[in-house]
Amino acid sequence: MFQKMNRRDFVKAAALGGTMATAAGMSALPVHATEQFLPLAKKREIPTGTIAGVEFSRMMLGGNLLTHHTHSRDLHYVSRLAGRYNTPQKVHETMRIAEEYGINTVVIHTQHGVLDGLKQYRERGGNLKIIICSIAPITDDMDEYTQSCQECIDAGVDALYLWGCHADAMIDEKPRPNAGGAPWGRSDLIKKAVNTMRSFGVPVGVAAHHIEVIEFCEQEGIKNDFYLKTFHHRNYPSAVMNYDNSWCDDPEKHIEVFSKIEKPWIAYKVMAAGAIPPRDALEYTFSNGADFVIFGMFDYEIDEDTRLLNEVLALDGVKNRARKWFG
């Protein structure tokens, strides 16, 4: 996420913009950004839920925009633009604004420097809970993965989860894109990874882009505490482009599968990376069974999105939805 650097290095990093950020995760934290935050100015309350005894906000701050991963179709300038805007200082400001508007959780990956930046955020007085996945290799001996999980725990994270790219690959018999270095067709390692995470005594989740992962975990009785699953409708023009623009090929099947699952469901990619308006995404996601949502937001979007969250959660069609609320 962030690492200390001198002024010359910071200027150089800023000039490289999103190109550098994409390779290295969040860019380095300028020294002046280590000063303590002002006391929290609470501006909004939003509903929360509980997963394995830990209270999380129904809307969680997504980590992709913070690390400049924008899923911007073929618009290559967008990730560079996000990198220029979301400077290290701005990332901390965004996280603090999220706290002010009632969000108490950030969901993120262990990309280069992320743990250092999260620790610095806590040292400055930030209190966001952290749900994180390790992107370390998953192997039979689990050595690198275990070490990475331990580093997360040492950084004070509140929950661990299995990276969706890893889980997708391990459930598949044939290669698909974005494997994240996981072994293909090694579904046995899903249980091993979950048990490794459980040994650290925090809530443990499994993420996926493909619904087959969720079905496998349920069939095998994997003892995870929650799921993170991509979920959105397909009523937007680029849904059929098949170019980094769709993460839920069969939403009706998702609704059916989760109707039988009694574990909290954290939905992500709910706006299809910006293609679906926030209110539309929230109403569709919650009314069809999700218990929490991950929202990727720039700082200026948090006020409106949390307001919309409260409005949507008050709708009769959401409060009285078919699937029971979990969490």
Secondary structure, DSSP 4 states (H G I P E B T S, - for coil): ----B-HHHHHHHHHHTHHHHHHHSS-PPBGGGGSPPPPP-------EEEETTEEEESEEEESTTTTT----TT-THHHHHHHHHS-HHHHHHHHHHHHHTT--EEEEE--TTHHHHHHHHHHTT---EEEEEE-S---SS-HHHHHHHHHHHHTT-SEEEE-HHHHHHHH-SS--S--TTPPTT-THHHHHHHHHHHTTTS-EEEEESSHHHHHHHHHHT---SEEEEE-----SGGGGS-SS--S-S-HHHHHHHHTT--S-EEEESTTTTTTS-HHHHHHHHHHTT-SEEEE---GGGHHHHHHHHHHHHTSHHHHT-SSPP--
